Amino acid sequence: MNTPPRQSRALGLLWSSLVWGVMGFFLLNVLGIIATVVVNSFGRTWFATWLPTAFTWNWYASAWNEFQLDYLLIVTMEVTLSVVVVSILLGVPAAYALARRQFAGKRWVVLVFLLPLLVPSFTYGIPLATVLYRVGVGGTLTGVILANLVPAVPFVVLTMTPFIEQIDPRLEQAARVFGAGTFKTFIHVLAPMLAPGILAAALLVLVRTLALFELTFLTAGPDSQTLVVALYYSVFAAGVRASQSVDAMAVTYMLTTLFWLLIALRFVDPTQLVTRVKEQRAR
């Protein structure tokens, strides 16, 4: 039985209104939470009024000194940049091998690369942290970097494989005909064409590492905490802390992540990336 056109349009309008209503309600709640944190980070006192009675920048100075934000930002960038560089150096060759080579068990290798992205971090984070502490790198900056590499390298592989598959292999064959070795072929032929993909993967890994809490929390020590782990401790650790100071720290973290996220979105189109990944899985 066919649905009358007028009834079909009414159902479509109802469904669209429901979807937009749910999305609007969700976004309104998220924006409300963020606005509350931002306003409170500037407020002197805020109890029964719609807005704080007065505003000040002092909470940011207090958070900077109390939580040593300068040191936390340095550690965060050391971890993040190290993870980005190492994951690119390891992930791009691995992606090239998966894109260009056919071998027995390739599907299982791809599955192994996908597992850290599909499985919750705590599932493998606890045994991973145990191993790192046993070998003596747990609680150090090296241990935090190694732990963050576990999901970062597969992420680079998953991102770069479609980029490499789009390059015509005949270009590499032509370069080898003219005497170029593997290294020169990669530097002079592949690297210029892969530069957008490498930049996209690097920026996405950077933003992902900034926001990754579980693995960093399980492997970080007092001197190797990133900003997100220090924010957790500032909220739940023992002691009394002004909520405005904690919110100032949270705003600092949000602005840091937002800064790099906007840069990533400037160079990366999420829609195209998802399309490439779907094409790769369909193959």
LOTOR-736004 format. One record per atom (N, C-alpha, C): x, y, z. Coordinates in steps of 0.05 Angstrom, whole numbers. Layout:
N
       x       y       z
       X       Y       Z
...
This chain:
283
       x       y       z
      17     -24       0
       0       0       0
      18      25       0
      13      43     -20
      29      67     -22
      20      88      -3
      39     103       9
      32     125      27
      25     149      10
       3     163      16
      -5     187       1
      18     208       3
      22     224     -19
      43     244     -19
      42     264       4
      17     273      11
      14     292      33
      22     280      59
      14     255      64
      22     241      89
      52     236      90
      63     229      67
      92     224      65
     108     250      72
      99     272      61
     112     298      67
     109     305      97
      86     299     108
      82     305     137
     100     288     154
     103     262     147
     121     245     162
     150     254     160
     158     262     135
     185     272     131
     190     297     147
     170     315     148
     174     340     163
     175     334     193
     159     315     202
     159     308     230
     186     296     238
     196     278     221
     222     265     226
     245     286     227
     245     304     207
     265     325     206
     264     343     230
     240     350     239
     237     367     263
     247     352     288
     241     326     289
     251     311     312
     281     310     313
     294     304     290
     323     303     289
     335     329     296
     326     351     284
     337     377     289
     332     386     318
     309     377     329
     303     384     357
     322     370     376
     328     344     371
     347     329     388
     374     341     386
     383     347     361
     410     359     357
     412     387     370
     391     402     368
     391     429     380
     392     427     411
     377     408     422
     377     404     451
     405     396     461
     417     377     446
     444     368     453
     464     391     452
     464     406     429
     483     428     426
     478     450     447
     453     455     454
     447     475     474
     458     467     501
     456     442     508
     467     432     533
     497     434     534
     510     426     511
     540     428     510
     549     457     512
     536     475     497
     544     503     498
     538     515     526
     517     505     539
     511     515     566
     532     507     586
     542     482     584
     563     472     602
     588     488     597
     596     492     572
     620     506     566
     619     535     575
     595     548     570
     592     575     579
     593     578     609
     582     559     624
     584     559     653
     613     558     663
     629     540     651
     657     538     659
     672     564     652
     667     575     629
     682     599     621
     674     623     639
     648     626     643
     639     649     660
     650     646     689
     649     621     699
     658     617     727
     688     622     729
     703     617     707
     732     621     709
     739     651     711
     720     669     706
     725     697     709
     710     709     733
     693     694     746
     676     704     767
     689     705     794
     682     725     810
     692     727     837
     675     709     855
     649     715     856
     630     698     871
     606     693     853
     594     669     856
     571     662     839
     555     642     854
     533     651     865
     516     633     881
     487     632     870
     471     652     877
     443     651     870
     435     670     848
     455     681     834
     449     701     813
     454     688     786
     444     701     765
     448     691     738
     477     693     729
     490     714     738
     518     719     731
     534     724     757
     560     721     756
     577     727     780
     574     757     787
     578     762     812
     576     790     822
     597     808     811
     621     797     804
     643     812     793
     660     793     777
     677     805     759
     694     789     742
     723     797     746
     741     777     742
     770     782     746
     786     762     730
     811     770     723
     830     753     710
     847     738     730
     844     743     755
     862     732     775
     862     702     777
     839     690     770
     838     660     772
     857     647     752
     862     660     730
     880     648     711
     909     650     721
     915     672     733
     942     675     745
     945     655     768
     924     651     784
     925     632     806
     928     604     795
     914     596     774
     916     570     762
     944     566     750
     955     586     738
     981     585     726
    1003     578     747
    1000     591     770
    1020     586     791
    1014     561     807
     989     556     813
     982     533     830
     986     507     816
     979     505     791
     980     480     776
    1005     479     758
    1022     500     758
    1046     500     742
    1039     495     712
    1021     512     702
    1011     507     675
    1033     510     654
    1053     527     659
    1075     529     640
    1090     502     637
    1095     489     659
    1108     463     658
    1090     442     645
    1064     442     652
    1046     423     640
    1043     427     610
    1043     452     601
    1041     457     572
    1066     447     558
    1089     450     570
    1114     441     558
    1114     410     556
    1106     397     578
    1105     367     577
    1085     358     557
    1062     371     556
    1041     363     537
    1051     365     508
    1065     387     502
    1075     390     474
    1098     371     469
    1114     365     489
    1136     345     485
    1124     318     478
    1104     310     493
    1091     284     488
    1077     284     461
    1062     305     456
    1046     306     431
    1064     307     406
    1084     324     406
    1101     326     382
    1118     300     379
    1127     288     401
    1142     263     398
    1125     241     386
    1100     239     396
    1081     219     385
    1076     224     356
    1072     249     348
    1067     256     320
    1090     247     302
    1114     255     310
    1138     249     293
    1143     219     291
    1142     205     314
    1148     177     313
    1126     161     298
    1101     169     303
    1079     155     289
    1080     159     259
    1088     183     250
    1091     188     222
    1114     171     210
    1136     170     224
    1159     155     215
    1153     125     213
    1137     115     231
    1131      87     231
    1106      81     214
    1086      98     215
    1061      93     203
    1061      95     172
    1076     115     162
    1076     119     133
    1088      95     118
    1112      85     126
    1122      61     113
    1104      37     116
    1092      34     140
    1073      11     143
    1049      14     125
    1039      39     122
    1016      43     104
    1024      38      75
    1049      45      68
    1058      40      40
    1060      10      35
    1069      -5      55
    1071     -34      51
    1043     -47      48
    1024     -37      64
     997     -48      62
     983     -40      36
     990     -16      26
     977      -7       1
     989     -19     -24
    1015     -25     -23
    1029     -34     -47
    1034     -65     -48
    1034     -78     -26
    1042    -106     -25
    1018    -124     -19
    1018    -146     -33
     999    -167     -27
    1013    -191     -15
    1005    -200       8
    1018    -222      21
     998    -238      38
    1006    -262      45
     988    -279      60
     983    -267      88
     959    -267      97
     952    -257     123
     950    -227     124
     947    -213     101
     945    -184     101
     921    -174     116
     899    -188     113
     874    -180     127
     878    -181     158
     893    -201     167
     898    -204     196
     916    -181     205
     935    -174     189
     953    -151     196
     937    -125     198
     919    -121     179
     902     -97     180
     884     -98     205
     874    -121     212
     858    -124     236
     873    -117     261
     898    -126     262
     915    -120     285
     920     -89     288
     923     -76     265
     926     -47     265
     901     -33     274
     878     -45     268
     853     -32     275
     844     -36     304
     854     -58     316
     845     -64     344
     849     -41     364
     872     -28     365
     875      -6     384
     855      17     380
     844      19     355
     825      40     350
     797      31     356
     792       5     355
     765      -5     359
     760     -13     388
     781     -22     402
     778     -32     430
     782      -8     449
     765      -6     470
     769      16     490
     797      16     501
     808      40     506
     836      42     514
     841      28     540
     822      28     559
     827      16     585
     830     -15     582
     819     -26     560
     821     -55     556
     850     -64     554
     866     -50     539
     894     -57     536
     912     -38     551
     901     -16     561
     917       4     575
     929      -7     601
     913     -22     617
     923     -32     642
     945     -52     639
     942     -73     622
     966     -91     618
     989     -77     605
     984     -57     587
    1006     -42     575
    1021     -26     596
    1007     -13     614
    1019       2     636
    1035     -16     654
    1025     -41     659
    1039     -60     676
    1066     -67     664
    1066     -72     638
    1091     -79     624
    1110     -56     625
    1101     -32     620
    1118      -8     620
    1131      -4     647
    1115      -8     669
    1127      -5     696
    1147     -27     702
    1142     -51     692
    1161     -73     697
    1188     -68     683
    1187     -56     659
    1213     -51     645
    1226     -25     653
    1213     -10     671
    1225      13     683
    1220      40     669
    1201      41     650
    1195      66     637
    1167      77     645
    1153      62     661
    1127      71     671
    1131      95     689
    1113     115     687
    1115     139     703
    1135     159     692
    1147     154     668
    1166     172     656
    1154     184     630
    1168     204     620
    1159     216     595
    1161     195     572
    1181     179     572
    1184     158     552
    1161     138     553
    1153     131     577
    1130     112     579
    1104     124     569
    1100     150     574
    1076     163     564
    1076     164     533
    1099     170     522
    1101     171     493
    1096     143     481
    1108     122     492
    1105      95     482
    1075      87     483
    1062      93     506
    1034      86     509
    1017     100     488
    1022     125     483
    1006     140     463
    1011     131     435
    1034     119     430
    1040     109     403
    1023      85     395
    1013      71     415
     998      46     409
     973      52     391
     957      73     398
     935      79     380
     943      99     357
     965     114     361
     972     134     342
     983     122     316
    1000     102     318
    1011      90     294
     990      77     276
     971      60     288
     950      50     271
     932      72     259
     929      94     273
     913     116     262
     926     128     238
     953     131     239
     967     141     215
     965     121     192
     968      95     198
     966      75     177
     938      76     164
     918      77     180
     890      78     170
     886     103     153
     898     125     161
     894     150     147
     910     151     121
     934     141     122
     952     144      99
     948     123      77
     938     100      84
     935      79      63
     918      88      40
     895     101      44
     879     110      20
     895     131       3
     910     148      16
     926     168       1
     946     154     -17
     959     134      -6
     980     120     -22
     967     104     -44
     944      92     -40
     930      76     -60
     922      93     -84
     918     119     -80
     909     136    -101
     932     144    -120
     957     139    -112
     980     146    -129
     985     123    -148
     988     130    -174
     993     110    -195
    1020      97    -190
    1021      70    -187
    1047      56    -183
    1066      60    -207
    1055      67    -231
    1073      71    -254
    1092      94    -251
    1084     114    -234
    1102     136    -229
    1127     126    -214
    1124     108    -195
    1147      97    -181
    1163      79    -200
    1150      64    -217
    1165      47    -236
    1181      64    -255
    1170      86    -264
    1185     104    -282
    1209     116    -268
    1206     123    -243
    1229     133    -228
    1251     113    -225
    1244      88    -221
    1264      66    -218
    1277      60    -245
    1262      63    -267
    1274      59    -293
    1296      79    -298
    1293     104    -288
    1314     124    -291
    1335     123    -270
    1336     101    -254
    1358      97    -236
    1353     105    -207
    1329     114    -200
    1324     123    -173
    1319      98    -155
    1332      98    -132
    1328      77    -112
    1303      82     -96
    1298      64     -77
    1274      66     -61
    1273      93     -46
    1295     100     -33
    1296     125     -18
    1291     149     -35
    1305     151     -58
    1302     174     -76
    1274     175     -88
    1263     151     -94
    1235     150    -104
    1216     161     -84
    1220     154     -59
    1201     164     -38
    1204     194     -34
    1229     204     -33
    1234     232     -28
    1225     250     -51
    1231     242     -75
    1227     260     -98
    1200     254    -113
    1189     230    -110
    1164     224    -124
    1140     222    -105
    1143     205     -84
    1120     200     -66
    1115     223     -47
    1137     232     -34
    1134     252     -12
    1118     277     -21
    1124     289     -44
    1109     313     -52
    1079     307     -55
    1072     284     -66
    1044     277     -69
    1030     269     -43
    1046     257     -25
    1035     248       1
    1035     270      22
    1047     293      16
    1049     315      36
    1022     323      48
    1001     326      32
     975     333      44
     965     311      63
     968     286      55
     960     264      73
     976     263      98
    1002     266      96
    1020     265     120
    1013     288     138
    1008     312     127
    1000     335     144
     973     329     158
     954     318     143
     928     311     155
     931     291     177
     947     270     173
     951     250     193
     965     261     218
     985     278     213
    1000     290     235
     982     308     252
     965     324     240
     948     342     255
     926     327     270
     915     306     258
     895     290     271
     907     274     295
     931     264     292
     944     250     314
     950     270     336
     958     294     329
     964     315     349
     939     321     366
     917     326     353
     892     332     368
     883     308     384
     886     284     373
     878     260     387
     895     255     412
     921     260     409
     939     256     432
     934     277     454
     928     301     446
     922     322     466
     898     313     483
     879     300     471
     854     293     485
     854     265     497
     875     249     491
     876     222     501
     882     221     531
     863     211     547
     866     211     576
     874     184     587
     862     163     579
     865     137     593
     893     128     593
     906     125     570
     933     114     569
     953     133     583
     949     159     580
     967     177     594
     964     176     624
     939     174     633
     933     172     661
     946     147     674
     945     125     659
     956      99     670
     986      98     670
    1000     114     654
    1029     112     651
    1044     137     660
    1030     158     667
    1044     183     674
    1051     184     703
    1074     196     709
    1083     201     736
    1080     230     744
    1090     238     767
    1087     266     776
    1100     286     756
    1121     278     743
    1136     296     725
    1129     292     695
    1110     274     689
    1104     269     661
    1074     270     656
    1060     286     671
    1031     289     667
    1026     309     645
    1007     303     628
     998     322     608
     976     339     620
     967     359     605
     948     378     615
     921     365     622
     912     345     606
     887     333     612
     888     316     637
     910     302     642
     913     286     667
     915     305     691
     930     326     689
     932     345     711
     905     358     717
     889     362     697
     862     373     701
     845     353     717
     847     328     711
     833     307     726
     841     307     755
     867     308     760
     877     308     788
     868     333     803
     867     356     789
     859     380     802
     830     379     811
     814     363     798
     786     361     805
     781     340     827
     795     317     824
     789     294     842
     810     289     863
     833     301     862
     853     296     882
     846     308     909
     858     298     930
     852     308     957
     860     338     959
     846     352     976
     852     380     981
     829     398     971
     830     422     980
     809     442     973
     821     461     953
     807     464     930
     816     482     909
     792     499     901
     797     524     894
     775     542     885
     765     532     858
     739     530     855
     727     520     830
     734     538     807
     737     564     813
     744     583     791
     772     578     780
     790     570     798
     817     564     789
     818     539     772
     803     519     780
     801     494     765
     788     499     738
     767     516     737
     754     523     712
     773     539     694
     790     555     705
     809     570     689
     829     551     676
     836     530     691
     854     509     679
     839     494     657
     813     489     661
     797     475     641
     795     492     616
     791     518     619
     789     535     596
     816     536     581
     838     536     595
     864     535     582
     867     510     566
     858     488     577
     860     462     562
     842     463     537
     817     473     540
     799     475     518
     810     493     495
     822     515     503
     833     533     482
     857     521     468
     873     506     483
     896     492     471
     887     472     450
     867     456     458
     856     435     440
     842     448     416
     826     469     422
     811     482     401
     830     495     380
     852     506     390
     871     519     371
     881     499     351
     890     475     361
     901     455     342
     879     442     326
     854     440     337
     832     428     322
     825     446     298
     825     472     302
     818     491     280
     840     490     259
     865     487     267
     886     484     247
     882     458     231
     875     436     246
     871     410     233
     848     412     212
     826     425     220
     803     428     202
     809     446     179
     829     463     182
     838     480     160
     850     464     137
     863     442     144
     877     426     124
     864     399     119
     845     391     136
     833     364     134
     803     367     130
     793     353     110
     764     352     106
     754     325     117
     741     324     140
     732     299     152
     714     282     133
     698     296     116
     681     281      98
     697     265      78
     717     278      66
     734     264      47
     749     241      60
     758     246      84
     773     225      99
     756     200     103
     731     205     112
     713     182     117
     707     168      91
     704     183      69
     698     171      43
     721     153      34
     746     163      39
     769     147      31
     771     121      48
     765     124      73
     766     100      91
     745      80      82
     721      89      75
     700      71      66
     708      57      41
     720      72      22
     729      60      -3
     750      39       2
     768      44      21
     789      25      27
     776      -1      39
     757       2      57
     745     -22      69
     729     -37      48
     716     -23      29
     701     -37       8
     719     -54     -10
     744     -45     -13
     762     -61     -29
     771     -86     -15
